[in-house]
Amino acid sequence: MTPHDGAERFGAGLKHLLDKHYKPTLLRIRADGAPKLADLILDVKDDGASIFTGGKPQLDRNSTSKDYDVFSVTGQVRMEKDSVISLSITQIAGDARNLTVELDMEEIE
């Protein structure tokens, strides 16, 4: 889990401890091989609670990329310093290959 161009890259099951207060600005999902059997659904959690309130992000069947810039239908998501951020895959599309998930965050007060 190392910063890359203002984004955090981390894998399912890994956790990241935030060093400051942040708000998420963009979630990128990429795969070299598109899921063909079903949509791939994932979640990013802040201390165990989803940062998404309007549905979980997904990589649609037969697609290799998708971006999300809306995290909450009720307002801004605030991720507190020392929060534990994790990634989980809630629906596995067994034929998707080389999945990359990037979360861009902006520091806030």
KEMAR-36750 format. One record per residue (C-alpha): residue number from 0; residue in three letters; x, y, z. Coordinates in steps of 0.2 Angstrom, whole numbers. Layout:
BEGIN
+-------+------+-------+-------+-------+
: filum : voke :    px :    py :    pz :
+-------+------+-------+-------+-------+
:   NUM :  ALA :     X :     Y :     Z :
...
+-------+------+-------+-------+-------+
END
This chain:
BEGIN
+-------+------+-------+-------+-------+
: filum : voke :    px :    py :    pz :
+-------+------+-------+-------+-------+
:     0 :  MET :     0 :     0 :     0 :
:     1 :  THR :    10 :    14 :    -6 :
:     2 :  PRO :     4 :    32 :   -12 :
:     3 :  HIS :     5 :    33 :   -31 :
:     4 :  ASP :     1 :    50 :   -40 :
:     5 :  GLY :   -10 :    56 :   -26 :
:     6 :  ALA :   -19 :    39 :   -25 :
:     7 :  GLU :   -19 :    25 :   -13 :
:     8 :  ARG :   -17 :     8 :   -21 :
:     9 :  PHE :   -22 :    -7 :   -10 :
:    10 :  GLY :   -28 :   -24 :   -12 :
:    11 :  ALA :   -43 :   -33 :    -5 :
:    12 :  GLY :   -40 :   -39 :    13 :
:    13 :  LEU :   -26 :   -26 :    16 :
:    14 :  LYS :   -29 :   -11 :    27 :
:    15 :  HIS :   -22 :     7 :    27 :
:    16 :  LEU :   -21 :    19 :    42 :
:    17 :  LEU :   -25 :    37 :    37 :
:    18 :  ASP :   -12 :    50 :    42 :
:    19 :  LYS :   -23 :    65 :    40 :
:    20 :  HIS :   -41 :    69 :    37 :
:    21 :  TYR :   -47 :    66 :    19 :
:    22 :  LYS :   -62 :    66 :     8 :
:    23 :  PRO :   -63 :    54 :    -7 :
:    24 :  THR :   -63 :    62 :   -24 :
:    25 :  LEU :   -62 :    48 :   -37 :
:    26 :  LEU :   -62 :    29 :   -37 :
:    27 :  ARG :   -55 :    20 :   -52 :
:    28 :  ILE :   -58 :     2 :   -56 :
:    29 :  ARG :   -48 :    -6 :   -70 :
:    30 :  ALA :   -45 :   -24 :   -76 :
:    31 :  ASP :   -35 :   -31 :   -90 :
:    32 :  GLY :   -49 :   -44 :   -93 :
:    33 :  ALA :   -67 :   -39 :   -92 :
:    34 :  PRO :   -79 :   -49 :   -81 :
:    35 :  LYS :   -89 :   -59 :   -93 :
:    36 :  LEU :  -100 :   -70 :   -81 :
:    37 :  ALA :  -107 :   -56 :   -69 :
:    38 :  ASP :  -103 :   -38 :   -63 :
:    39 :  LEU :   -89 :   -37 :   -51 :
:    40 :  ILE :   -95 :   -27 :   -35 :
:    41 :  LEU :   -83 :   -20 :   -22 :
:    42 :  ASP :   -83 :    -9 :    -7 :
:    43 :  VAL :   -71 :     3 :     1 :
:    44 :  LYS :   -74 :     4 :    20 :
:    45 :  ASP :   -69 :    17 :    33 :
:    46 :  ASP :   -67 :     9 :    50 :
:    47 :  GLY :   -79 :    -5 :    44 :
:    48 :  ALA :   -92 :     6 :    36 :
:    49 :  SER :   -94 :     9 :    18 :
:    50 :  ILE :   -90 :    26 :    11 :
:    51 :  PHE :  -104 :    23 :    -2 :
:    52 :  THR :  -122 :    27 :     3 :
:    53 :  GLY :  -130 :    26 :   -14 :
:    54 :  GLY :  -125 :     9 :   -19 :
:    55 :  LYS :  -108 :    -1 :   -21 :
:    56 :  PRO :   -96 :     3 :   -35 :
:    57 :  GLN :   -95 :   -11 :   -48 :
:    58 :  LEU :   -86 :   -16 :   -64 :
:    59 :  ASP :  -100 :   -20 :   -76 :
:    60 :  ARG :  -100 :   -36 :   -86 :
:    61 :  ASN :   -89 :   -35 :  -102 :
:    62 :  SER :   -81 :   -18 :   -96 :
:    63 :  THR :   -63 :   -15 :   -91 :
:    64 :  SER :   -64 :     1 :   -82 :
:    65 :  LYS :   -76 :    12 :   -72 :
:    66 :  ASP :   -74 :    28 :   -62 :
:    67 :  TYR :   -84 :    34 :   -47 :
:    68 :  ASP :   -84 :    52 :   -41 :
:    69 :  VAL :  -100 :    52 :   -31 :
:    70 :  PHE :   -98 :    43 :   -14 :
:    71 :  SER :  -113 :    49 :    -4 :
:    72 :  VAL :  -131 :    54 :    -9 :
:    73 :  THR :  -132 :    64 :     7 :
:    74 :  GLY :  -117 :    75 :     7 :
:    75 :  GLN :   -98 :    75 :     8 :
:    76 :  VAL :   -89 :    59 :    15 :
:    77 :  ARG :   -76 :    63 :    28 :
:    78 :  MET :   -62 :    51 :    32 :
:    79 :  GLU :   -54 :    54 :    49 :
:    80 :  LYS :   -36 :    54 :    54 :
:    81 :  ASP :   -31 :    37 :    60 :
:    82 :  SER :   -46 :    28 :    52 :
:    83 :  VAL :   -43 :    11 :    45 :
:    84 :  ILE :   -47 :    10 :    26 :
:    85 :  SER :   -50 :    -7 :    18 :
:    86 :  LEU :   -56 :   -14 :     2 :
:    87 :  SER :   -68 :   -29 :     0 :
:    88 :  ILE :   -75 :   -38 :   -15 :
:    89 :  THR :   -93 :   -41 :   -12 :
:    90 :  GLN :   -97 :   -50 :   -28 :
:    91 :  ILE :   -83 :   -59 :   -37 :
:    92 :  ALA :   -84 :   -61 :   -56 :
:    93 :  GLY :   -72 :   -76 :   -57 :
:    94 :  ASP :   -66 :   -71 :   -75 :
:    95 :  ALA :   -60 :   -53 :   -72 :
:    96 :  ARG :   -41 :   -52 :   -73 :
:    97 :  ASN :   -28 :   -41 :   -65 :
:    98 :  LEU :   -40 :   -29 :   -55 :
:    99 :  THR :   -33 :   -12 :   -50 :
:   100 :  VAL :   -43 :    -1 :   -38 :
:   101 :  GLU :   -37 :    17 :   -35 :
:   102 :  LEU :   -44 :    29 :   -22 :
:   103 :  ASP :   -40 :    47 :   -25 :
:   104 :  MET :   -41 :    58 :    -9 :
:   105 :  GLU :   -40 :    76 :    -5 :
:   106 :  GLU :   -34 :    82 :    12 :
:   107 :  ILE :   -46 :    92 :    22 :
:   108 :  GLU :   -46 :   101 :    39 :
+-------+------+-------+-------+-------+
END
